[in-house]
Amino acid sequence: MNSSRATVERIGAVQSPVLRKGAVALLVSASLLLSACSSDDGRAAGEDGSSPPAGAASAPPASVSPSADLPPAKGSVEVVKTLTDGLASPWGLAALPGGDLLVASRDEATITRIDGETGRKTLLGSVPGVAPASEGGLLGLAVAPTYAADHLVYAYLTTESDNRVVRLQYDEKRPAGQQLGAPDTILRGIPKGSVHNGGRIAFGPDRMLYAGTGETGDTGLSQDKASLSGKILRMTPDGEPVHGNPEADSVVYSYGHRNVQGLAWDGGKRLWAAEFGQDTWDELNLIEPGGNYGWPDVEGKGKKAGFVDPVAQWKTSEASPSGIAYAAGSIWMAGLRGERLWRIPLSGEADGEPLAAPQAFLEGKYGRLRTVLAAGGDKLWLVTSNTDGRGTVKPGDDRVLLLEVR
């Protein structure tokens, strides 16, 4: 990623790059010994310019383990239904055991439960301490792997002084609007800004909690390993560094990022992350523990020693990627400014080489797309983001869609 920053929305569309192979002749059959583990669309002036037990110390496995059933080079997307609509600034989405969903409102600082069958909405309550402003607010959500026993929900949020990760106990037996306990901060001190707050959180196959952060517009923070900005973080469910992280006593897992808002693991338990570029290239990265992903020295594929290049890249007008998910052998990436859903079919190769060129779906049909979440098998949940202050609001916005993909 280049070091200069745009102060206005990136303009102009460029044709999507055609990536790599159309077919794969060789399957990787051995597991590789790696420790593996989604800015707002954010240019400097705005988002788009517009498993072991929970306390396990070992690093997560990242074996490739490709399946004999690779995804087809070309895929498809069918919108099965609109589960619910009328959501205000939805951001984080997490699935509860049983199939219901939790959705966070960035600007209203509330969490709402959505019935996974009927779409009926129940307000859990407001999260105290959130200070919504510009790209900050109540952002990512994650349900604890131990939810059946402790009913803990994790959230990434912006306060008056920082970004932080908290956990709250959810008691569905209490009256609607009063079902959230007081937030317990497990990690504080992530720098905040009007832009590039990151915000995606997810529990990995190792049952550790991962968080994508942004550099808040201060480019130097991405390369500063003492800062929590511009990083992917890996921590225990209590917010402590995991033994086996690249550096002892640090939650920093990878660095040199600009604004990470998409996190997902593939079938080989490899961590993928999407992040916003500045003016030139948005990125999909295969994450290596301790890897330096280049910002602000490199944007996109710089082929410079010491930096990890992205597996795929897009012109910023075509993506501005937020959430990602893995389903049906592909990574699926939601685009904000790009207003489309990208499919990146995986080959299972150790370097992350895609099976075929990325393919776009739903272009312009539902506006800005914020979050995508695996719903089991060939299904995905997709959240629109037109009420975030940068989209064109249409009747029914914002909504959660159920997709069938291949």
C-alpha positions, 0 to 999 in steps of 0.5 A, a space after each residue: 500500500 502506498 504511503 500517501 492518503 486520499 482525503 476524498 472518496 476514491 473515484 473512477 471504476 477500473 475493470 476488475 483484475 483477472 487473477 491467476 489460474 482457471 484450473 488447478 492440476 495438482 492438489 496439495 495433500 500434506 498439511 503445512 506447518 504454519 501458525 494460522 490464525 474483515 477500515 471502513 471502506 476507508 480512505 483517509 477522509 472516510 470509509 470509501 472516500 465517500 479445537 483445544 480448550 479456550 485456554 490452549 496455548 498452542 498456535 492455531 493449525 493452518 494446514 492446507 488440507 485441500 478437498 478432492 471436491 474443489 469448487 467450480 471455476 464459476 459460481 452462482 448466487 441465488 437470493 433465497 429470501 429477505 430475512 428481515 429489513 428496517 435495520 439501522 446502521 447494521 455492522 456486526 452479525 453473529 449466529 447463536 446456537 440454534 440459528 438465530 442471529 445477533 446484529 449490532 447497530 453501529 450508530 444506535 449502539 444496540 444489539 438485536 436478535 433476529 429469528 433465523 426462520 421468521 425474521 422477527 426482531 427482539 431488542 436485547 438492549 443498548 451497550 453502554 459506553 459506546 461513542 458513535 461518530 463517523 466510522 466508529 461505534 458498535 462494530 463487530 460481534 462474536 458469540 463465545 464458543 462456550 456460549 451454551 454454558 456462559 451466554 457471553 457475547 463479545 463486541 468491538 466498540 468505540 468509546 470516547 477515548 479508544 476502541 476496545 473489546 468487551 463481553 456481555 452476558 445475554 439473559 434472554 429470560 429478562 424483558 426485551 431491551 434489558 437482556 444485556 449485562 454490564 460490559 466487561 472490558 477484556 482489551 482496551 487501548 486500541 487507538 480510535 479515529 474518525 476513520 479506519 477503526 477496523 472492528 471485525 472480531 471472530 473466534 477461530 478454530 483454536 477457540 481464540 479471539 481475533 480482531 482486525 484493527 485500523 490505523 486511524 489515518 496515522 500511517 506510522 502505527 501500522 508498522 509499529 508493533 507496540 501499537 494495536 492499530 493496523 493489526 490483526 490481534 489474537 487473544 484468549 477469551 479473557 483478552 490475554 496474549 496467547 502463548 505461541 503468538 509471534 511475540 511473547 506478551 503481545 496480542 499482535 498476530 500480524 501487522 502492516 495493515 491499513 484497515 481490516 474488517 473481514 476475517 474468516 477461516 477456510 476448510 484447512 483452518 487458514 485465516 483470511 483477511 480483507 482490508 481497504 486500500 487507499 487509492 489503488 488496491 483493496 486486498 484479500 490476504 492469507 495471514 501468516 503469524 508475524 507477517 508484515 502486510 506492507 502498509 504504508 510502504 506497499 499497497 497491493 502486490 508490491 513484490 518487495 522483500 519483507 512484505 507479504 503480498 495479497 492473494 487477490 486485489 481489486 481497484 478500490 471502486 470495485 470493492 472497499 471490502 468489509 466482511 468475508 466468509 468461507 462457504 462452498 469452497 470459496 471466500 465470499 467478500 462483501 463490498 461497500 463502495 463496490 456494491 457487490 459480493 465477490 467470490 474467490 474460489 480456493 484451490 487449496 494451494 499453500 500460497 493461497 493461489 485462487 482456483 480461478 479469477 474472482 467473480 462478482 455478484 449482485 452488483 448494484 442490486 442491494 447497494 452497499 454490502 457490509 457483512 457476510 456470514 456462513 449459514 451452513 452448507 451452501 448458505 450465507 447471510 448477507 447484511 446491507 449497509 445503506 443507512 451508514 451515512 454513505 449509501 443511497 437509502 431505499 425503502 426497507 433498508 437495511 436488510 439481512 438476506 439469505 443466499 444460496 451459493 456455489 
